[in-house]
Amino acid sequence: MRTEIIRANRRDARERALAVLESGGLVAFPTDTVYGLAADPWNERAVRSLYQVKERPKTLPIPLLLSGAAEIERVAVLSEMCSGLPLHFWPGGLTLVLPKRESVIGDITDRPTVGVRVPDHSVALGIIDTAGGVLAVTSANVSGEPSPVTAQEVEEQLGDRIALILDGGRCRGGVPSTVLDCSVAPPRLVRRGAIDEEELRAVVGEVVGL
């Protein structure tokens, strides 16, 4: 497979990405952290390909990126306790681990929960919205290798393994999203990142730290 690389601001970039995703292919694009690799979350073959291309262990679930907080209801259950978090921190660097709905296929996660986030990046949000509001997205690297912050770094690791890379320039990189498990009470911090624990406590009260 020859990987196509196009500028993310090209007029037909979203439509080209949608065509690849609808055909079961994988698309890499910039997010507010690093470049992500996306698949149609409802297509089992596409999600399996995501694991294979990244050489990602099947024991690691794939997060879902959303175009907005309203999409949560399609894939997960947000408790009243954590209902203020999307309003305060999305779009942005907070991943919520929530009880999943039956719509989430087993290849995304075999756990009772799923991670969801709304990224703070116009290119990522545009692609997710064009694709219907939900995409399965993980970092666009071979598992265990550095996460890419440029399209060239994606090509170096995944070139000829994926169909399309949208070049949106260098990502900010650096700080990953904070991961908070809201399937338990009180919520439990899974990974420190862009959102500080004290900021979370100001919204939900008690948070069990690492």
N, C-alpha and C positions, 0 to 999 in steps of 0.2 A: 504494500500500500504506500502511495506517495502522499505525504502530508501536505495539505494546502494551507498556506499562511496568507492571511489578508489583514488589512488594517481594520481595527475595530470601528473606526469612524466612517468606513466606506458605506455608501448609501444602502447597499443590499446586504450588509453584514449580518443583520438579524435574520433576514429571510434565508440566507445561505446556512446559518447555524441551525435554524429550524428544520430545514430540509435534511441536514445531516442527522439531527436528533430523531426526527420522525422515521428515518430509515434504519434506526438502531445503531448509528455511529456515535462516536465520542467527540466532544468539542472542548477545547481548552480556551479559557478567557481570564482576564484579570479580575481580581476581587480587591476588597479593601485590605487584605492581608497578603496573600500570595496568588499565583495563578491557580485556578481550579480546573478540574477535569470533570465534565458533566455528561450525564446519560439521562435518557428518558426513564423516570422512576417507576413507570407502569410497565416497562418492557423488560421481562426477565432476562432475555438474551443480552440486551444492552447493559444491564447491571452486572451480569456475570462477566461481560467483556471488560468492564471497568476494573473488576478485581484482577482479571488475567493480565491486562495491559500494565497495571501498576505492580503486579506480583504481590498483591496485598493479601495478607492472611484472611481467610473467611471468618475468622473469629472477631475481626474488627468491623463494626457496622459502618455503613455509609451515611453521612449526614444529609439532610434535605435542606436546600436553600430555597427560601420563599421570596416572592415579589412583594409581600406585605403581610402584616399580622393577620389579616382576614383569612389567609390561606391555612392558618393553623387548624381550623375546624375540619379540613379535608383529610388531615393526616394524623392528628394527635388531639389529646384532651388536656386543656389548660385549666388548672384548678383555680378557684377563687383566690387562694392564698398567693398565687404567683401571677394573677391577672394584670397587675400593674407593671410588670417587667417589660413587656413589649412596648408599652407606651413610653416608658422612660429611656429605653436603651436600643430600640430598633428604629431605623437601620443602624447597625453597629456591631461591636465586638462581643456579643453575648450569645452563646449557644445554650438553648434550653433543652434538657432531656425530659421528655414527657411520655406518658402512656400513649402507645400508638393505637391508631384505629385499624380496623380490618383491611382498609384499602392499601396499607403499606405491605408490599410483598416481602416474603421471607428472605429474598436475596439482598434486600436492603439491610435487614437486621433480623436475626432469629431470637432477639430478646423481646421482652414485652414493652420496651421503650424505643423511642427514636429521637435523635438530636435534630433540632430545627433552628434556623437563624435567618434573618434578613440582612444581607450584606450592605455596607455603606459604599456602594460603587455604582456609578451610572451605567457602565457597560454591563456589569453582571446583572443588575436589576432589569435592564432592557431585554437581555437574552431570556432571563427567567420569565418575565412577563409575556414575551412573545411566544414562549413555549407552553404557556398555560398557567403559570404561577408557581410551579413546583419543579425543581430539578434535583436529581441525586448528584451531589458534587463533593469531591475530595481533592486534595492537593494534586497538582499535575506533575507528579514525580514518580519514579520507581520507589517503592516502599524502602525506607531506610536511607535514601539519598536526600540531599538538601532540597528543600521546597523551592521551586523556581519563582523568581520575581520579575523575569523578563520572558518574552516569547522565545528568544534565542535559547534560553536555559531549558524551556519546555522542549524545544526541538532537539536539543542535545540528548535529553533523556528518553523522549517518547517519539521522536521522529520516525516515521514509517510504521508506527503502531496505531496512530490515531488519524482520523480523517481531516480535522480542521483545527487550526490555531488562530484565534483572533488576537492580533497584536495591538494592545492598548497602551504600550509603553511600560515603563517600570512601575511595579506595585510598591506601595509603601513598605510592605514586608515588616519584619521585626517582631512585633507583639502578636501572638495568636489570640483568638477569641477566648474569653473566659467561658468555662463550661460549668453550668449549674444544673444539678439533678433535681427537678421539680416533681418527680414521681414519688418522693418521700417527704415526710414532714418531721422536722423542719427541712427546708431544701439543703442539699449537700453540695459543697464545692468539689468539683471533680478535677478542674484544672484552673490554675491562676492565669490571668491574661489581661486583656485590654480594660476590663471593668474591675475596679477595686472592690474588695469584700465590703468595705464600709459603705460604698455606694449601693450595693445590693441590700445591705441591712437597712438602709434608710427607706427602702421600698417594701421589703417583705418582713422586716423584723429579724428574727433569729436565722442565722445561716451557720451550718456546721462546716468549719474550715478544714483544711488539709492538715 
